Each structure stands twice: as C-alpha cells, then as structure tokens.
Amino acid sequence: MNILTRLIKPQDNKEMEEIILTVSCEYGTYDPKKKSGSGAGAGDQEIKDLYSTYQGKGKKYWVIIDLETNKVLGGGGYMRLKGTKEEEKICEMQKLFLRKEARGKNLGKNLVELILKEAANDGYNEMYLETVKSMIEAKSLYEKYGFEHLSSPKGKTGHFQCTTFMSHKL
C-alpha cells in the first residue's frame, strides 16, 4: 500500500465526513435513519468542514491517502480542549477515524504518533481524548501510547455518548 499522510485540504471534507459517519454507525454512535449522532463526534457540525475547523494556531488535522486509488483512508487531529483555559495547555485528540479496510495496517499507530509529536511541538503539555466503550481497538492503541483512563471527563466537549476518558502527558 502506497500511503501519504498530509494536512487536510478542502477537497477532503466530504470524504472525511463520510468516513466519520460510516465508522460512527459501525460503532453505534450514529443513526443514519435519524441522521443523528448527537453526543459523539458524528453529531458535531464541524465534520462538514474539517478543513476550516483545523486552521489556525494550535490545531491540526491530517488525512491518510492511498496514492494508488487517491482515496482518503482516514484522518485525525487535535486542538485545544473546549472548556479549558489556554494556560492549562490541554489539547484534545479529535476525529481519529479510519475506514475498515485501513485498520490493522499501522496507519492509526502512525497517526497517533504524529498527533502526539505535533501537539507537543505546539506547546501543549497534556492530550485528552474521549471515546466509546465499543471502540475496543482504539482504546487498546491509546493505552499502548501511555494514555491513562480518567474517572470523569475534562472540558466541555458535549459528547455525552462517550464513556471512556483518557489523558496523556506530553
């Protein structure tokens, strides 16, 4: 597989929205009949324009491209955790989703490494994330990178479907 990981471009928005909704449906956090994903990442308005959401200081979003098919395989990024003060230097890993066929190929691992490195370079000293119980593989990956489980959420993400809260010192 010939892969390129690069910062998101406007033309990636539609494909990433489709990936987020498909994976969210697979893990039970999005109902395509109701077009409802409230309480999790699929319900965030920003998934319609991830490119614009991640422009500016202290936030980045990458996509993974299969160069043979020019297909977006997934993506992920980070930004300051909503509901925290800037001086707290806490960011949130966000919208890390991979197509089913892209899983198990170290793409998620490589993306987590990139996100952790870049967030530290941006001056953050802690990375927070939220996920759901059904995303067992994702939780295992985060644990391998030293994310520790928290007993309660941080910030104000509005993701009430998320029941797993994790943090990692950068």
N, C-alpha and C positions, 0 to 999 in steps of 0.2 A: 504494500500500500504506500503510495507516494503522497505524503501529507505536508501541509503548510499550516502553521498557526500564525495568525496575524490579527492586528486590531480590527475591530468591526468596521464595516463600511455601510453606507446607507442601503446598498443593494442586498445586504444580508438580513435586513429586518424581517422580511416576510418569511424567509426560510427558518430563521431562529424562532419566530412566533409559532410557526407550525410545529417545530421540534418541541418547544416547551409545552404546548397544548397536548401533543401526542403522548409525550412521556408522562405528563401530569395525569392524563386519562388512564394510562397504563398502571400508575401507582395510586389511583383513586382520589386524586385531589382536583380533578376537573371533570365535569359532566357535560359532554358535547351536546346532549339534547337540550339542556337548560342554558348552555353556553355560560356556565357558572364555574368559577374556580376561586371564588372569594375565600379569603382566609389562608391562601397559599400563593406562591409565585405566579401561577396561571391567572389569578384574578387581578394582578397588578396592571394598571393602564400602560405602564412603561414598556410592556412586552411588545406593543405595537410599533415602538420606535426606540429600540435599544441603542441604536447609534447615537441619537440625540441625548438620551439619558446618561450615557457614559462619556460625554465630552466635558472637559474642564479639569481643574486641578484635583488630584487625589482620587480619581476614579478611572477605571479602565475596563474594557471588555474585549475578549478575544474570541475569534471563531476558528474552528478547525476545518480545513478544506481538503477534500480528496482531490488532488490535482489531476487524476486520471478522468474523473467524471465532472469536476468543477462543482461538486455537491458539498454543501455545508453539512458536516457531520455532528456539530455541536458547538458549544461555547460556554464561557463563564467569565465572571469578572468580580470586581469589588468596588465599594465606595464607602464613605463614612457612614457608620451605623446611625440610622434615623433615630432621633430622640436622645442623642448623646451630645455633649459639648465638644467642640473642636479640640480643646486642650486635652481631652481624655485620650485622643489618638486611637480610637477603636474603629476599625472598618468591618464591613460585613462581606463575606464571600456570597455572591448572589448569582442566581440563574445559571448554575452549572448543570447543563443538561446535554446528554449525548443520545444520538439515535441508537436504537437497539443493536444495529449491525456494527456500531463503532465501539461498543463496550467490550472489555476484556482484551484490549489491544494496547494498553498503557497510555491511551490518549487522555483519560481522566487524570491519571497519575501525573503526566507531564503538565497538564493544565493547572493542577493544584500546585505543583512546584513553581510554575511561572507566577501564579497569582500571589503566593506567599512571598516570593522574592521581590516582586514589583511593589507590593503593599509595604514591605519593609523599606524599600528604596524611597517610597513616597512619605516616609516618616511615621507610619503607623507602628504602634508597639503591641497591638493585640488585634487578632482577627476572630470574628464571631461568625457563627452560621446557625441556621435553623433548617431542620428537615423533618420528614415524617417517618413514623415507625416502619412503614413498608419499604423504605429505601435502604434495605439492609446492606447492599453492596457499597453504597455511598458512605454510610456510617463507618463501615469497616475501613474504607480508604482514608477517611478523615482521621480515624484512630491511629492508623499507621503513620500519619504525619504529626502525631502528637497532640491532636485536638482532644481536649478533655470535656467530659459531659458536665453540664451545669444543671442545677435543680430547678432553675427558673429562667425565663427569657430576659434578655437585655434589650434596651432601646424600645422603640415603638414601631415595629415592622408592620403590625396589623395582620400578621399571619397566624390566626388563631387555630388553623388546622395543624400547624407544626407543633409537635410534641417533644422533639429532641433538640436540645440547645447545646452548642459546643463552642469552646473557645481555645485559642492557641496564642501563646506569647510569641511575638516576632522578634 
